[in-house]
Amino acid sequence: MKRHILASLQEWLHRKSRKPLLLHGARQVGKTWLIRELARIEKIPLVEINFELQPSAKAAFATPDPADILRQLALIGFPLAAGGLLFFDEIQECPEAITALRYFHELQPHIPLIATGSLLEFAMDAAEFSMPVGRIESLWLHPMDFTEFLLAKSKPDLADAISSLAPGQSLPPAAHTVALSLLRGYFFTGGMPEALRESIENADTSACRRAQLSILQTYRRDFAKYAPRIPADLAENLFLRTPGLVGERLKFSNIDPDRRATSVRQALSALEKAGVVRQITHSSGQGLPLAAQANPRLVKLAFLDIGLLHAALRIDSELVAQPDLLGIHRGAAAEQFVAQELLAAAPPDQESELYFWIREALNSQAEVDFLIAVGSYIIPIEVKSGATGTLKSLHLFLQSHPATPYGIRIHSAPGHSDPRLRHIPLYATRTALTPSAL
């Protein structure tokens, strides 16, 4: 499998001003495989310490001195060869190792060191924990996007053609049909590497679904680790409800009427820190950054992965194969896909955020699915099926935001020409973030 983020890891490895690197991401998005692949491609020795599987290694971090840490690790079977890559996996299980990152930067800067952790943000938020701010770098890894899926499916020419599209362009008709067919497969399989591997190696949807259900169960087992800060039952309830809430404005009282909205927000924040849920926050879109006009009380939800979403909802491959991809699950599947693609397309060294817009007026029904920043402009995105449609909300946003040069309609069939609209096929969602001539 090929991951776009590998180029960023290679750039980090060869940079002279390198700092210890934290690779963020939810469980089973491929973090460990990626570090092993980096060492394989670069042909450098790898010392891998997993603090869940090798808890005895924690004792080496009783001292923050990197030289002492390395000596103790060597004594228990983890010697670091010259020029080798040091890899701390599941580092949240050893907070002292996170603290030690600053001293590796200050005292052993020549050693390339990468750390990952599935619940890393929980350790970083602990009140008693001292984060080495300014002495580490971060990258964020998401599930495999559609072009990575195509590469795994041995469709590099199609992946290149889609990546080369300019905003407003589509593939030739025959290739467009093929791309939509493969996109249906992605809607079912999703971007979790294990599920995709099962799909490719076994050519069996049932094997893929088993892998997805196993991943979902792994996440549910983590809820006990959220306590005591977050009630495990509330986190699990929100996790189970999220797939059915994708694309809808969230009413906190509907999650658990017996819990205060503050508690539900805390549980939602916990799930987001674990990477399994993403909030899409309302912004008025009156200027950049979008966060400056955000209203955290108006949110929609996206799940980690579209394949996991369909597994959680028990939506089978026959339903995903229906002709109108934008109609699946009342359009929520297409919104989930677009959310994933926008997150994956963001620079990997930034913790990306998602925004949407509604008209803040009494009984208003106007809503734009996403707002993104392209250069110095705010661009609205609507996810719509068919070649027609009034796009009232999109036009309303353009009318009320005259500085916005154009809006984007994500479609499965081309639309009518309009000087202030770009029609982008669903499979080319990433091109929405590409600056174009205005």
C-alpha positions as CSV (number, residue, x, y, z in Angstrom):
1,M,0.0,0.0,0.0
2,K,1.2,3.5,-0.8
3,R,0.5,6.4,1.6
4,H,0.8,10.1,0.6
5,I,2.2,11.0,4.0
6,L,5.3,8.8,3.5
7,A,6.8,11.7,1.5
8,S,6.5,14.0,4.6
9,L,8.1,11.3,6.8
10,Q,11.0,11.0,4.4
11,E,11.4,14.8,4.3
12,W,11.5,14.8,8.1
13,L,14.0,12.0,8.3
14,H,16.5,13.8,6.0
15,R,16.1,17.3,7.5
16,K,19.0,18.6,9.5
17,S,16.7,20.6,11.8
18,R,14.7,17.5,12.7
19,K,12.9,17.2,16.0
20,P,11.3,14.1,17.6
21,L,8.1,13.4,15.7
22,L,4.7,12.5,17.0
23,L,2.5,10.6,14.5
24,H,-1.2,11.1,15.5
25,G,-4.1,9.0,14.3
26,A,-6.8,6.6,15.4
27,R,-6.2,3.0,16.1
28,Q,-5.5,0.8,13.0
29,V,-5.2,3.6,10.4
30,G,-1.7,2.3,9.6
31,K,0.7,4.2,11.9
32,T,2.9,1.3,12.9
33,W,3.0,-0.1,9.3
34,L,4.0,3.3,8.0
35,I,7.0,3.6,10.3
36,R,8.2,0.1,9.4
37,E,7.8,1.0,5.7
38,L,9.8,4.2,6.2
39,A,12.7,2.2,7.7
40,R,12.4,-0.4,4.9
41,I,12.5,2.1,2.1
42,E,15.3,4.1,3.6
43,K,17.2,0.9,4.4
44,I,17.9,1.9,8.0
45,P,17.8,-0.2,11.2
46,L,14.6,0.1,13.2
47,V,14.3,-0.2,17.0
48,E,10.6,-0.6,17.8
49,I,9.3,-0.5,21.3
50,N,5.6,-1.0,21.9
51,F,4.8,0.0,25.5
52,E,1.6,-2.1,25.5
53,L,3.4,-5.3,24.3
54,Q,6.7,-4.6,26.1
55,P,5.8,-2.9,29.4
56,S,9.2,-3.8,30.9
57,A,10.7,-1.1,28.7
58,K,8.9,1.6,30.8
59,A,11.5,1.2,33.5
60,A,14.2,2.7,31.3
61,F,12.4,6.0,31.5
62,A,12.8,6.5,35.2
63,T,15.6,8.9,34.1
64,P,15.0,11.6,31.5
65,D,18.6,11.3,30.3
66,P,18.6,9.9,26.7
67,A,22.1,8.3,27.1
68,D,20.9,6.4,30.2
69,I,17.6,5.5,28.5
70,L,19.5,4.1,25.5
71,R,21.9,2.1,27.7
72,Q,19.0,0.5,29.6
73,L,17.0,-0.3,26.5
74,A,20.1,-2.0,25.0
75,L,20.4,-4.1,28.2
76,I,16.8,-5.5,27.8
77,G,17.2,-6.3,24.1
78,F,16.7,-3.0,22.2
79,P,20.1,-1.8,21.1
80,L,20.1,1.2,18.7
81,A,22.6,0.9,15.9
82,A,24.4,3.9,14.5
83,G,22.1,5.7,12.0
84,G,19.1,3.7,13.3
85,L,15.5,4.9,13.7
86,L,14.0,4.8,17.2
87,F,10.3,4.1,17.3
88,F,8.1,4.3,20.4
89,D,4.7,2.8,19.7
90,E,1.7,3.3,22.0
91,I,3.7,5.9,23.9
92,Q,0.6,7.0,25.8
93,E,1.2,4.0,28.0
94,C,4.5,5.5,29.2
95,P,4.0,9.3,29.8
96,E,7.6,9.5,31.0
97,A,8.7,8.6,27.5
98,I,6.7,11.6,26.1
99,T,8.5,13.9,28.6
100,A,11.8,12.3,27.5
101,L,11.3,13.5,23.9
102,R,12.4,17.0,24.8
103,Y,15.7,15.7,26.1
104,F,16.3,13.6,23.0
105,H,15.8,16.8,21.0
106,E,18.2,18.8,23.3
107,L,20.9,16.1,24.0
108,Q,20.7,13.6,21.1
109,P,19.3,15.5,18.2
110,H,21.1,13.3,15.7
111,I,18.8,10.3,16.6
112,P,15.7,10.1,14.5
113,L,12.8,9.4,16.9
114,I,9.2,8.8,16.0
115,A,6.4,8.1,18.5
116,T,2.8,7.1,18.0
117,G,-0.1,6.5,20.2
118,S,-3.8,5.7,19.6
119,L,-5.0,7.5,22.7
120,L,-2.1,9.9,22.8
121,E,-4.2,13.0,23.3
122,F,-5.5,11.7,26.6
123,A,-2.0,11.4,28.0
124,M,-1.2,14.8,26.6
125,D,-4.2,16.4,28.4
126,A,-3.5,14.9,31.8
127,A,-3.2,17.6,34.4
128,E,0.0,16.1,35.8
129,F,1.7,15.8,32.4
130,S,4.3,18.2,31.1
131,M,4.2,18.4,27.3
132,P,7.6,19.2,25.6
133,V,6.1,22.1,23.7
134,G,8.4,23.5,20.9
135,R,10.7,20.4,21.1
136,I,8.6,18.0,19.0
137,E,6.9,17.9,15.6
138,S,3.6,16.4,14.7
139,L,2.0,14.7,11.7
140,W,-1.6,13.5,11.4
141,L,-2.5,10.3,9.6
142,H,-6.1,9.6,8.4
143,P,-7.7,6.5,6.8
144,M,-6.6,5.9,3.2
145,D,-8.2,8.3,0.8
146,F,-9.8,7.4,-2.5
147,T,-6.6,7.8,-4.6
148,E,-4.7,5.6,-2.1
149,F,-7.5,3.1,-2.5
150,L,-7.0,3.2,-6.2
151,L,-3.3,2.7,-5.9
152,A,-3.9,-0.3,-3.7
153,K,-6.3,-1.6,-6.3
154,S,-3.5,-1.3,-9.0
155,K,-5.2,1.6,-10.7
156,P,-2.3,4.1,-10.8
157,D,-3.3,5.7,-14.1
158,L,-6.8,6.5,-12.9
159,A,-5.5,7.8,-9.6
160,D,-3.1,10.1,-11.5
161,A,-5.8,11.3,-13.8
162,I,-8.1,12.1,-10.9
163,S,-5.3,13.9,-9.0
164,S,-4.5,16.0,-12.1
165,L,-8.1,17.3,-12.6
166,A,-8.6,21.0,-12.1
167,P,-11.6,22.2,-10.2
168,G,-14.6,22.0,-12.4
169,Q,-13.2,19.2,-14.6
170,S,-14.4,15.6,-14.9
171,L,-12.9,12.5,-16.5
172,P,-13.9,11.5,-20.0
173,P,-17.2,9.6,-19.9
174,A,-15.9,6.1,-20.0
175,A,-13.3,6.8,-17.3
176,H,-15.9,8.7,-15.3
177,T,-18.1,5.6,-15.2
178,V,-15.2,3.4,-14.1
179,A,-14.3,5.9,-11.3
180,L,-17.8,5.9,-10.0
181,S,-17.8,2.1,-10.0
182,L,-14.6,1.9,-8.0
183,L,-15.9,4.6,-5.7
184,R,-18.9,2.4,-4.8
185,G,-16.3,-0.2,-3.8
186,Y,-14.6,2.4,-1.6
187,F,-17.9,3.3,0.0
188,F,-18.2,-0.3,1.2
189,T,-14.5,-1.0,2.0
190,G,-13.5,2.4,3.3
191,G,-9.9,3.4,4.0
192,M,-8.9,1.2,7.0
193,P,-5.8,-0.7,5.8
194,E,-6.9,-4.0,7.3
195,A,-10.3,-4.0,5.8
196,L,-8.9,-3.0,2.4
197,R,-6.3,-5.7,2.6
198,E,-8.9,-8.3,3.3
199,S,-11.0,-7.0,0.4
200,I,-8.0,-7.3,-2.0
201,E,-6.5,-10.5,-0.8
202,N,-9.7,-12.5,-0.5
203,A,-11.9,-10.7,-3.0
204,D,-14.6,-11.3,-0.4
205,T,-17.0,-8.6,1.0
206,S,-17.6,-10.8,4.1
207,A,-13.9,-10.9,5.0
208,C,-13.8,-7.1,4.7
209,R,-16.9,-6.7,6.8
210,R,-15.4,-9.0,9.5
211,A,-12.3,-6.8,9.7
212,Q,-14.5,-3.7,10.0
213,L,-16.5,-5.1,12.8
214,S,-13.4,-6.2,14.6
215,I,-12.0,-2.7,14.4
216,L,-15.3,-1.3,15.8
217,Q,-15.1,-3.7,18.7
218,T,-11.5,-2.6,19.4
219,Y,-12.6,1.0,19.7
220,R,-15.4,0.0,22.1
221,R,-12.9,-1.8,24.3
222,D,-11.0,1.5,24.6
223,F,-13.9,3.2,26.3
224,A,-12.9,1.9,29.7
225,K,-9.7,3.9,29.3
226,Y,-11.7,7.1,29.1
227,A,-12.7,6.9,32.8
228,P,-12.8,8.5,35.2
229,R,-12.9,11.7,33.2
230,I,-15.6,10.5,30.8
231,P,-18.3,8.0,31.7
232,A,-17.5,4.9,29.5
233,D,-21.2,4.2,28.9
234,L,-21.9,7.8,27.7
235,A,-18.9,7.6,25.3
236,E,-20.1,4.2,24.0
237,N,-23.6,5.5,23.5
238,L,-22.3,8.5,21.5
239,F,-20.0,6.2,19.5
240,L,-22.9,3.9,18.6
241,R,-25.2,6.8,17.7
242,T,-22.8,8.7,15.5
243,P,-23.1,6.6,12.3
244,G,-26.8,7.3,12.2
245,L,-26.3,11.0,12.9
246,V,-23.8,11.8,10.1
247,G,-25.0,14.8,8.1
248,E,-27.5,16.0,10.7
249,R,-27.2,18.9,13.1
250,L,-26.5,17.3,16.5
251,K,-29.0,17.8,19.4
252,F,-27.1,17.0,22.5
253,S,-30.3,16.2,24.4
254,N,-31.0,13.4,22.0
255,I,-27.9,11.5,22.8
256,D,-28.8,10.9,26.5
257,P,-31.8,12.9,27.9
258,D,-30.6,12.0,31.4
259,R,-27.2,13.6,30.9
260,R,-26.4,17.3,30.9
261,A,-25.3,18.8,27.5
262,T,-21.9,19.6,29.1
263,S,-21.3,15.9,29.8
264,V,-22.3,15.0,26.2
265,R,-19.9,17.6,24.8
266,Q,-17.1,16.2,27.0
267,A,-17.8,12.7,25.7
268,L,-17.8,14.1,22.1
269,S,-14.5,15.8,22.7
270,A,-13.1,12.5,24.1
271,L,-14.2,10.6,21.0
272,E,-12.7,13.3,18.8
273,K,-9.4,13.1,20.6
274,A,-9.4,9.3,20.1
275,G,-9.9,10.1,16.4
276,V,-13.1,8.0,15.9
277,V,-15.5,11.0,15.5
278,R,-15.0,14.4,13.9
279,Q,-17.0,17.5,14.6
280,I,-18.1,19.8,11.8
281,T,-18.6,23.2,13.4
282,H,-20.8,26.0,12.2
283,S,-19.0,29.1,11.1
284,S,-20.5,32.4,9.8
285,G,-17.8,32.4,7.0
286,Q,-17.3,36.1,7.3
287,G,-13.5,35.9,7.3
288,L,-10.5,33.8,7.9
289,P,-9.7,31.9,10.0
290,L,-13.0,30.1,9.9
291,A,-12.6,29.2,13.6
292,A,-12.8,32.9,14.5
293,Q,-16.6,32.9,13.6
294,A,-17.3,29.3,14.8
295,N,-20.2,28.4,17.1
296,P,-19.3,25.2,19.0
297,R,-23.0,24.8,20.0
298,L,-23.9,24.1,16.3
299,V,-22.2,21.0,15.1
300,K,-22.6,18.1,12.8
301,L,-20.7,14.8,13.0
302,A,-18.6,12.7,10.8
303,F,-17.4,9.2,11.6
304,L,-13.7,8.1,11.2
305,D,-14.3,6.0,8.1
306,I,-17.0,5.5,5.6
307,G,-16.5,1.7,5.5
308,L,-16.8,1.6,9.3
309,L,-19.9,3.7,9.1
310,H,-21.6,1.2,6.8
311,A,-20.4,-1.7,9.0
312,A,-21.9,0.0,12.1
313,L,-25.2,0.6,10.3
314,R,-25.1,-2.9,8.8
315,I,-25.5,-1.5,5.3
316,D,-24.5,-4.3,2.9
317,S,-22.6,-4.2,-0.4
318,E,-25.7,-4.4,-2.5
319,L,-27.1,-1.2,-1.1
320,V,-23.8,0.6,-1.5
321,A,-23.8,-0.5,-5.1
322,Q,-27.0,1.4,-6.0
323,P,-26.6,3.9,-8.9
324,D,-27.0,7.1,-7.0
325,L,-24.0,7.3,-4.6
326,L,-25.3,10.6,-3.2
327,G,-28.6,9.1,-2.2
328,I,-27.2,6.4,0.1
329,H,-28.3,6.8,3.7
330,R,-30.2,10.0,2.8
331,G,-27.0,11.6,1.3
332,A,-25.1,11.1,4.6
333,A,-22.7,8.6,3.0
334,A,-21.6,11.2,0.4
335,E,-21.1,13.8,3.1
336,Q,-19.1,11.4,5.1
337,F,-16.9,10.7,2.1
338,V,-16.4,14.4,1.4
339,A,-15.5,15.0,5.0
340,Q,-12.9,12.3,4.9
341,E,-11.4,13.5,1.6
342,L,-11.1,17.1,2.9
343,L,-9.4,16.0,6.1
344,A,-7.0,13.7,4.2
345,A,-6.2,16.4,1.6
346,A,-5.1,18.9,4.3
347,P,-1.3,19.3,5.0
348,P,-0.3,16.4,7.3
349,D,1.5,18.8,9.7
350,Q,-1.8,20.5,10.5
351,E,-4.6,19.2,12.7
352,S,-7.3,20.0,10.2
353,E,-10.9,21.1,11.1
354,L,-14.2,21.0,9.3
355,Y,-16.9,23.7,9.1
356,F,-20.4,24.2,7.7
357,W,-22.8,27.1,7.4
358,I,-26.4,27.8,8.2
359,R,-28.4,31.0,7.9
360,E,-28.8,32.3,11.4
361,A,-32.4,33.4,11.0
362,L,-35.7,32.3,12.5
363,N,-37.0,29.0,10.9
364,S,-34.1,29.1,8.4
365,Q,-33.6,26.0,6.4
366,A,-30.6,27.3,4.4
367,E,-27.5,25.1,5.0
368,V,-24.2,24.6,3.1
369,D,-22.5,21.3,3.8
370,F,-18.9,22.5,4.1
371,L,-16.9,25.7,4.2
372,I,-13.2,25.5,3.2
373,A,-10.3,27.9,2.9
374,V,-8.7,28.0,-0.6
375,G,-5.9,30.5,-0.5
376,S,-7.3,33.7,1.0
377,Y,-10.9,32.9,0.1
378,I,-13.7,31.0,1.8
379,I,-15.4,28.5,-0.5
380,P,-18.8,26.9,0.2
381,I,-19.4,23.3,-0.8
382,E,-22.7,21.5,-1.4
383,V,-23.0,17.8,-1.9
384,K,-25.8,17.3,-4.3
385,S,-27.0,14.4,-6.6
386,G,-28.3,14.7,-10.2
387,A,-27.6,17.2,-12.9
388,T,-30.3,19.7,-11.8
389,G,-31.4,21.3,-8.5
390,T,-31.9,24.8,-7.3
391,L,-28.9,24.9,-4.9
392,K,-30.7,27.6,-3.0
393,S,-28.5,27.5,0.0
394,L,-25.3,27.7,-2.0
395,H,-26.6,30.7,-4.0
396,L,-27.8,32.3,-0.7
397,F,-24.3,32.0,0.7
398,L,-22.8,33.5,-2.4
399,Q,-25.2,36.4,-2.3
400,S,-24.6,37.1,1.4
401,H,-20.8,36.7,1.0
402,P,-19.8,38.9,-2.0
403,A,-16.1,38.4,-1.4
404,T,-16.5,34.6,-2.1
405,P,-15.5,34.1,-5.7
406,Y,-17.3,30.9,-6.4
407,G,-19.1,27.9,-4.8
408,I,-18.6,24.2,-5.3
409,R,-21.2,21.5,-6.1
410,I,-20.1,17.9,-5.5
411,H,-22.0,15.7,-7.9
412,S,-22.3,12.3,-9.5
413,A,-23.5,13.8,-12.8
414,P,-22.3,17.1,-14.4
415,G,-24.5,20.2,-13.8
416,H,-25.4,23.3,-15.8
417,S,-22.8,26.0,-16.3
418,D,-22.8,28.9,-13.9
419,P,-20.1,31.6,-13.6
420,R,-20.0,31.3,-9.8
421,L,-20.1,27.5,-9.5
422,R,-17.6,24.8,-9.9
423,H,-19.0,21.3,-10.5
424,I,-16.7,18.6,-9.1
425,P,-17.4,14.9,-9.4
426,L,-17.5,13.1,-6.1
427,Y,-14.4,11.0,-6.8
428,A,-12.4,14.3,-7.3
429,T,-13.4,16.0,-4.0
430,R,-9.7,16.7,-3.1
431,T,-9.5,19.1,-6.1
432,A,-11.8,21.4,-4.1
433,L,-8.8,22.5,-2.2
434,T,-6.8,23.3,-5.3
435,P,-6.6,27.1,-6.0
436,S,-8.0,27.9,-9.4
437,A,-8.1,31.0,-11.6
438,L,-10.8,33.3,-10.3
